[in-house]
Amino acid sequence: MTHPLQWARTAVARTDPRARLADRVALYLEQQLPPDEYLVLARHAARDGNDRIPVVIIGPDRLVVIEPRDDEGDLVCYQDHWYRRVEGGDAQTLGDQPSLRARANALRLRRDLGTGGFINVPIEPIVLLTRGRADDVRSSCVPVVAGIDSLVRYLLAHSSSSAGPERTHALASALAQNIKVSVV
């Protein structure tokens, strides 16, 4: 028998393209990153109860918040306002700013980790373009990576810690634990 919450999550994922994209990206990253060093969470529920964070990668030296975008074409970011270049040199505004959302999600994780006892863990927000090309994204407040294979290479190249899987699991546990309040 299927649990009602599991059924509801599956139903939402089928109708929400952003949820499907997050699941697809997380599954691919789980297959490509070393499982003893990285944990990949799809649609992580932060403690503030707001929208789910699409993809969180827990590594031995940091957390990475991925904001995937599935837009096609040449994408441009001017001071965190995103556009798609169209023929004739015009630009079409995108409905939201993925760089700002990635940065906000990183701050949400920072608050969750602070309550779990991990205050100084680096958290890196990244915008992932799964189909689009990063035409001019230099003024984005977060790094922008075009292509999921490029993201895997980026993550592996920027791993600097020799901490073991125990630290990765401790970080995951800190995100999963409910806030504990002591009353004296």
C-alpha positions in Angstrom: 0.0 0.0 0.0 1.3 3.5 -0.9 1.6 6.0 1.9 -0.7 9.1 1.2 2.1 11.6 1.3 4.2 9.5 -1.1 1.3 9.4 -3.5 0.8 13.2 -3.2 4.5 13.9 -3.8 4.4 11.7 -6.9 1.3 13.4 -8.2 2.8 16.8 -7.8 6.0 15.8 -9.5 4.0 14.6 -12.5 2.3 17.9 -13.0 5.0 20.4 -12.0 7.8 20.7 -14.6 10.2 22.3 -12.1 9.8 19.3 -9.8 10.4 16.9 -12.7 13.5 18.8 -13.7 14.8 18.7 -10.1 14.2 15.0 -9.9 15.9 14.4 -13.2 19.0 16.5 -12.3 19.3 14.9 -8.9 19.1 11.4 -10.3 21.8 12.1 -12.9 24.0 13.7 -10.2 23.6 10.7 -7.9 24.8 8.5 -10.7 27.8 10.6 -11.6 29.2 11.8 -8.3 31.1 9.4 -6.0 28.4 8.0 -3.5 30.9 7.8 -0.6 31.6 11.5 -0.9 28.4 13.1 -2.0 24.7 12.9 -1.1 22.2 14.4 -3.5 18.8 15.6 -2.2 15.9 16.3 -4.7 13.3 18.9 -3.6 14.6 19.4 -0.1 12.1 20.8 2.4 13.7 23.5 4.4 12.5 24.2 7.9 10.8 27.5 7.0 8.1 25.6 5.2 8.4 27.6 2.0 8.9 26.2 -1.5 11.2 23.1 -1.7 14.8 23.6 -2.7 15.2 21.9 -6.1 18.6 20.1 -5.6 21.0 20.1 -2.7 24.4 18.4 -2.9 26.0 17.6 0.4 29.7 17.1 0.0 32.5 16.6 2.5 33.6 20.2 2.3 30.5 22.2 1.4 26.8 22.2 0.4 25.8 23.2 -3.1 22.4 24.5 -3.9 21.4 23.9 -7.5 18.7 26.0 -9.2 18.1 24.1 -12.5 16.7 25.9 -15.6 15.4 24.0 -18.6 15.1 27.0 -20.9 16.4 26.8 -24.5 18.4 29.3 -26.4 21.0 31.9 -25.4 20.4 33.1 -21.9 21.7 36.4 -20.6 21.9 37.8 -17.1 22.3 41.5 -16.4 22.5 42.3 -12.7 20.4 39.2 -11.9 17.7 40.0 -14.4 17.4 37.1 -16.9 16.6 37.3 -20.6 16.5 35.0 -23.6 18.0 36.3 -26.8 15.6 36.0 -29.7 16.2 36.6 -33.4 16.8 40.2 -34.4 18.9 41.0 -31.3 15.9 41.4 -29.1 15.6 39.9 -25.6 12.7 38.2 -24.0 12.4 38.5 -20.2 12.3 35.3 -18.2 9.6 35.2 -15.6 11.9 34.8 -12.6 15.5 35.2 -11.6 17.2 31.8 -10.9 20.3 33.4 -9.5 18.4 35.3 -6.8 16.4 32.1 -6.0 19.6 30.0 -5.7 21.1 32.6 -3.4 17.9 32.8 -1.3 17.8 29.0 -1.0 21.4 28.9 0.1 20.5 31.4 2.9 17.6 29.1 3.9 20.0 26.2 4.2 22.4 28.3 6.2 19.6 29.0 8.8 18.8 25.2 8.9 22.4 24.2 9.4 22.9 26.9 12.1 20.2 25.3 14.1 21.8 21.9 13.6 25.2 23.0 15.0 27.1 23.6 11.7 27.6 27.3 11.4 30.7 27.7 9.2 30.0 25.2 6.4 30.4 26.8 3.0 27.2 26.8 0.9 27.6 27.5 -2.8 24.5 28.4 -4.9 24.7 27.6 -8.6 22.4 28.1 -11.5 22.4 25.1 -13.8 21.3 25.5 -17.4 20.3 22.1 -18.7 19.5 23.1 -22.3 20.2 26.7 -22.7 23.6 28.4 -23.4 25.1 31.0 -21.1 25.6 33.8 -23.5 26.5 36.6 -21.0 26.0 35.8 -17.4 29.0 37.6 -15.8 26.8 39.8 -13.7 24.9 36.9 -12.0 25.4 36.9 -8.2 26.0 33.2 -8.3 28.0 30.9 -10.7 26.2 29.7 -13.8 27.1 26.4 -15.3 25.8 25.3 -18.7 25.2 21.5 -18.9 25.0 18.9 -16.3 28.2 17.2 -17.2 30.0 20.5 -16.8 28.4 20.8 -13.4 29.8 17.3 -12.4 33.3 18.4 -13.6 33.0 21.7 -11.7 32.0 19.9 -8.5 34.7 17.4 -8.6 37.4 20.0 -9.6 36.4 22.3 -6.7 36.3 19.7 -4.0 39.1 20.7 -1.6 38.5 18.7 1.6 39.9 15.4 2.6 37.1 14.9 5.1 35.5 11.5 5.0 32.0 10.4 4.5 31.3 10.8 8.2 31.2 14.6 7.7 28.9 14.3 4.7 26.5 12.2 6.8 26.7 14.6 9.7 25.7 17.5 7.5 22.8 15.5 6.1 21.7 14.6 9.6 21.8 18.3 10.6 19.5 19.2 7.7 17.2 16.3 8.5 16.8 16.8 12.2 14.0 18.8 13.7 14.9 21.8 15.7 15.3 20.8 19.4 14.3 23.3 22.0 15.3 22.9 25.6 13.2 24.4 28.3 14.9 24.9 31.7 
